[in-house]
C-alpha cells in the first residue's frame, strides 16, 4: 500500500494532463469552468499538490468525460472501472 500511494498523485496528474491535452479546452477555460484557480491547476498538474475528488469530478464534467478516466488503474482495481 505505501508504495502504491507514492505514485497515485503523479499518475492522477498524468491522466488529467492527457485528458486536457485531448480536449479543445485551454487551462484558462478549464479554470473558469471548474472554479479552480489557474495557479492551483498548474501546481496540481505538475504533481506538486494532490487533486481532490471534487476537483477531479469538476474537471471531468468540464471535459465531458467520466471521472473514472482521471483515476489511476491502482484505484480502480476490483471495481467496474467506472463503466
Secondary structure, DSSP 4 states (H G I P E B T S, - for coil): -HHHHHHHHHHHHHHHHHHHHTSS--HHHHHHHHT--HHHHHHHHTTSSPPPHHHHHHHHHHHTS-GGGGS-HHHHTTS-TT-
